Amino acid sequence: MSSTESIPVITVDGPSGSGKGTVALAVARELGWNFLDSGALYRVVGLLSLRNPGVSPADLSQSLDLHFKKAPDGTPQVWLGTEDVSLSIRSEAVSQAASRVAADPAVRAALVQAQRDFRQPPGLVADGRDMGTVIFADAQLKIFLTASVEERARRRHKQLIEKGQSANLDDLLRDIGDRDRRDRERSAAPLRAADDALVIDSTAVDVSSVVQQILSLRERIATG
């Protein structure tokens, strides 16, 4: 066993808008563990692909000067070199671009080690789409968080409106459905629950309840 393999990992996978990022971050904070938003890596490659349309996403993903910081309020920030791209990578255009580049096997291969490097003491909570199936297949606890398409579109609509951005619920519903289809049907690391994952439907469940369920499961595993 390598030195990193002994470091505990909780993976939280699921489709766009399922709440996996919010849940994973809350669990990481409760445990005092590191947090990986793997989707941020693909969003950064998506952002770069929009800025550099003549360059292949695979090439763009090879030399990312990407790092995470904590804002004064404790929320994670994503930095590309000296640029804070935390807000830029959350736009709908970048979301769609991220979904497209994430389907590229060369992009996924280029980002594997970058994600595994987040496995540091005392532990890691990683959210994404293939955390439990590919990146951390040996994780102690694997969660697959889902919700209805309608609920996920409603959540995304609420987020965009709160940020002062225009949003159409019908368009979001269609876009999320399209993204789900791309994520499930891609040849490289398609979206699916790991065989040993616990599936949680968050459609009618609040974040705090999901977080407490995961913490309870973690406690049971830790105490044998």
N, C-alpha and C positions, 0 to 999 in steps of 0.2 A: 504493500500500500504506500502510495506517495504521501508526502507531507500534506498536500492539499486535500487528498481524498478523505482524510479524517475530519475535515472541517464540515460541520452539519449544514445542510441546504434544505430550504423549503421552496418548492416551485409553485407558482400560481399561473397557470395557463388559461387561455380562453379567448373568445372572439372579441372584436372591437366593441367597446361600450359595455362590457360585462361588469366593469368595476374592479378588474383585477389589479390595476395600478394603485388605486386608492387603498384597496385591501392589503396588498403586499407591502406598501409603504407603512401602513399602520401596524402591521404585524412586526416589521423590522424595527420600528421605533419601540414597540412594547418589549421586544427581546433585547434591544440594544445591538442588533446585528447590522451588517452591511446590506445595502439595497441595490438591486440592479433592475433598471427599467430598460430591458433589451430593445423594446420598440423604439427608444430614443436613438439607438444606433442606426436603425433602418430609416428613421425619419430624417436623420442628418444626411444620410446618403441620398434620400429622396430630395431633400432641399438642395444638395449639391448638384443633383442631376437636373433640376429645374434651372439652376444658375449656369450650368455647363452642359447644354444640350448636345454638344458635339463629342463629349467624352463618355465612354462606357461606364455604367454604374459600378461594374467590377473593378475598373481602374480607380475610380473615386474612393472605393471602400478600402483600397490597399494602404492608403497613407493618411488615415484620419488622425488629426491632432485633436482628439476628443477627450474631455475630462469632465467630471462632475464636481460641483461644489454645493455647499449649503448656503442658502440665503440667510440673512439675519433672523428670519422667522422660522428657520429650520427646514424649509421646503427645498427640494433638490433643484439645482440649476444645471443646465447643459451648456458647456462651453466648447466652441469650435475655434481653436487657437485663442485669440484674444477677444472673440465675439461671443456674447451671451445670446444663444439661439433658443433659449427656453420657450419663448413665445412664438418665434418664427416657425418652429417645427410642429406647432399645434394647429396650424391653419388647415382647412379642408383640402386645399391644393396639395400641400405637403403630405397629408394623410393618404391621399390617393396615389401620389408618387411613391410613397413608402411601401404601399401595398404592391405596387408594380415591381419595384426593385427587389422586394423581399422574395418574389417568386423566381429570381435569378439564382440558380445554384452556385454560380461563381461568387456572387455577393455573399450568400450565406456562408460559404466555405471560408471566405476572407475574414468574416467577423466571428468565427467560432472561438478562436483563442482569446480575442479581445473580451468576449463575454466570460470565458472561464477564468480569466485573470481577476475577476471580481470576487472569486472564492477566497476570502481572507478571514482570519480569526476575528471575532469569536464564531461567526456563522454568516450565512447569506440567505436573504429572501429574494428570489428572482422571479420577475413577472415577464410573460411573453406568450409565445405561441408554440414553441418547441423546447421549452426549458426542461420539462420532465421527460420528454421523449428522446431528445438528442443531446442538448448541451449538458444537462446534469441528470443523466439517466440513472445515476446511483443515489439520487436525493433521498433523504430519510422520509420526507413527507411531500406528496404531490397532490396538488389541488387543481381541479379543472372547473373554473368558474364560468357559468353561462347565464343567459337571460334571454327573454323573447326578443325578436328583432324589433318589435314595436316599442318595447320598453327601452331598448338600447338607443333607438332613434330619438325617443323622447328625452332621454338623458343628454344626448349630444346636442339636441336643439336647445335645451335649457342652458348648457354650458356656453354655447356660442352667443346666445342672447345676453347672458350675464356678462360676457366679455365685450358687449357692444357690437357684435358682428351680426350681419344679416344671415338668416337661415330659414330654409323652407323644409317643413317636416316631411313632406312627401319626397322631396329630393334626397333628404338624409336617409329615409327608409329604403329608397332604391339603392343609394350608394353603399349602405351597410350590407344590404343583401348581396350586391355585386362583390364587395370585399370579402364577405364570408365565402362566397363561391370560389374566388381566386385562392383564398387561403386554404380551403379544403382540397382543391383540385391541383394545386401546384405539385410538381414532381419532387421538389426538394423540401423535406421536412413539412409535410402538409399538416394543417391544424387538425388535431385529434386529441382525445384524452389518452394519457398513458394507461396501459393495462392495469397498473396498480395505483391509479389516481382516484381520489374521492371527488365525485362530481357534485357540485353545489349549484343550485339554480337560485340566482339572486333577484329574479323578477319581482318578487313580493317580499324580499328580506332586506333589512337595512344593513349598512356597512358594519356597524358595531357588532351586530349579531354574527355576521360571517367571520369577523376578526376573532371574536371570542370562541367560536367553534374551532377555528384553526389553532388558536393558542391552547385550547383544551386537548386537542389531538396531539400537539407537540409535547405537552406536558406528560401525556400518557406514554408516548414513545420514549421520552427522556428518562422516565422512571421505570421503564421496563414493564 
